[in-house]
Each structure stands twice: as structure tokens, then as C-alpha cells.
Amino acid sequence: MKQAERTCIVCREKHEKSTFVRLCLAPTGELVWDLRHKLPGRGASLCLNWNCLRKGIQHKKITTALRTTEIAPYQEREKIAELMQLTKTTLLNYVKIGIKAGKAFSGYTKVMQVLTRERVSLVLLARDISPSRRRNILTFVHDRNLKLINIFQQSELGELFQADDRSCVVICDAGIAESMNYFLELYRILEEGSATWQN
């Protein structure tokens, strides 16, 4: 069944609504990111690219798209930072689903066992992992052509398992990994774009 199409408020391209980022107006007048496309009311769709995201949150563009001037004051950079944090939280929630389903594993010894014995769909490598462990895990990742995520800190991964810091998590469920792809791409775009954003 074909999904409903939406039009980006910046570039005017049409795509299925699930490929967009949605921004809507809360009853309080605050702009709210709607990653699930479920919130009621008028919304503005933005393409999954830095140019459209950056230009789409500009006050003039968003007030025109939402057909209102009653928007609470906001800073564009803060809205992007908010979207990055929301995206990161969503990704962590998918990992929690994997843990609950018994399809996500952590701890260096367990991860190495799983990498050699199981069908791994996704590897989450902490940014602050030790160089020697990074090398060992990357050898398996590259040899098996596995998808790698490198956006979390050890403390964030450890918190998921209610344990000390974790340097790596593997997910052995293709459905969970597939569900994370949109959010991984969004986070990558936001991180790379934010790094180049000029004052």
C-alpha cells in the first residue's frame, strides 16, 4: 500500500511522508519535532538533508508553512540540537527493544563471541572505546561487512544494560536494525551539517 505523499517546505519535492522530518505547532505555540508523524494539527515536512533542515526552521519559512505568526520564540541552533537529542534517544530506545527481545548483547567478551558465532545485523561502537578493542572489533566488522554505528559514549551504552560502561553492543535482529536506519541517517546528516554551520 502506497503511503501518503508530502511536500518539503524548502525544496518543494514530493516524497512518501515517512521519508520526511515533521515539525508541528503545539497548542502552546512551541515548535515540536514529530518523528513519528503522529501529532495532530498542521505540520511542516522537511527533506532528510541538511539544506532543507537548516532552511526549514528559519522563522519566516516555518511561519509561512504553518500559516501562523503565533510561534513561541526559538533559536534555530537549539531546535537542531533538540532534534539531534531526540534522534539519539530514539536510537537508544531501539537498542532497549533489542535487549528486551534478547537480541542485543554487550561486554567485550560476549560481543566477540557473538561476532564469531551469531548473525549480527548492527554493531554499536562507543566513541571512547580503547584503541586496542576498537581494532579487534573493527577487524570483525570489516571482514563481515557489518553496519557500524559510532555515535554513543561508553556510559550511554552501559546505562542501557544497567551496568558499567560498555564499549560495544551488537544487535542480532535485522528488523530492529532496519528500523534504526532512518534515524541513523538523520543523525548523521544533523551531525555533519551542524559541524559546518557558520555563525
Residue pairs with C-beta under 8 A, 6 or more apart in sequence:
2 16
3 16
3 17
3 18
4 16
4 17
5 14
5 15
5 16
5 17
6 14
6 15
6 16
6 17
6 20
6 45
7 13
7 14
7 45
8 14
8 15
8 20
8 45
8 46
8 47
8 52
8 56
9 44
9 45
9 46
9 56
9 61
9 62
9 64
9 65
10 46
10 47
10 51
10 52
10 55
10 56
10 61
11 47
11 51
11 52
13 47
15 47
17 37
17 45
18 37
18 182
19 47
19 48
19 182
20 37
20 45
20 46
20 47
20 48
21 33
21 35
21 45
21 46
21 47
21 48
21 53
21 83
21 186
22 33
22 34
22 35
22 37
22 39
22 43
22 44
22 45
22 46
23 31
23 32
23 33
23 34
23 43
23 44
23 46
23 56
23 57
23 62
24 31
24 32
24 34
24 39
24 41
24 42
24 43
24 44
24 66
25 31
25 32
25 41
25 42
25 43
25 66
25 68
25 70
25 71
26 32
28 72
29 70
29 71
29 72
30 71
30 72
30 74
31 57
31 62
31 71
31 72
31 74
31 79
32 39
33 79
33 82
33 83
33 86
34 43
35 86
35 87
35 90
35 183
37 43
42 66
42 67
42 68
43 66
44 56
44 62
44 65
44 66
46 52
46 53
46 56
46 57
47 53
48 182
48 185
48 186
48 189
49 189
50 189
50 190
50 192
50 193
50 196
53 80
53 83
53 189
53 190
53 193
54 76
54 80
54 193
54 197
55 61
56 62
56 65
57 76
57 79
57 80
58 76
59 71
62 71
63 69
63 71
77 194
77 197
80 190
80 193
80 194
80 197
81 194
83 186
83 190
84 187
84 190
84 191
84 194
87 183
87 186
87 187
87 190
88 151
88 152
88 187
90 183
91 149
91 151
91 180
91 183
91 184
91 187
92 152
92 156
92 160
94 176
94 179
94 180
94 183
95 104
95 124
95 157
95 160
95 169
95 171
96 160
97 176
98 104
98 171
98 172
98 173
98 176
99 160
99 161
101 173
101 176
103 171
103 172
103 173
103 176
104 160
104 169
104 170
104 171
104 172
104 173
104 176
105 111
105 114
105 169
105 170
105 172
106 157
106 158
106 160
106 161
106 163
106 166
106 168
106 169
106 170
107 163
107 166
108 133
108 167
108 168
111 137
111 168
111 169
111 170
112 136
112 137
112 140
114 120
114 170
114 172
115 123
115 137
115 140
115 144
115 170
116 140
118 170
118 172
119 172
120 144
120 146
120 170
120 171
120 172
121 146
121 147
121 171
121 172
121 173
121 174
121 176
121 177
122 146
122 147
122 148
122 149
122 170
122 171
122 176
122 177
122 180
123 137
123 141
123 146
123 147
123 148
123 149
123 168
123 169
123 170
123 171
124 148
124 149
124 150
124 152
124 157
124 168
124 169
124 170
124 171
125 134
125 137
125 138
125 141
125 148
125 149
125 150
125 167
125 168
126 150
126 152
126 153
126 154
126 156
126 157
126 165
126 166
126 167
126 168
127 150
127 151
127 152
127 153
128 153
128 154
129 137
129 154
129 167
129 168
130 167
133 167
133 168
137 168
138 148
140 146
141 148
147 177
149 180
149 184
151 187
151 191
154 165
154 166
154 167
155 165
157 165
157 166
157 167
157 168
157 169
158 164
158 165
158 166
160 166
160 169
171 177
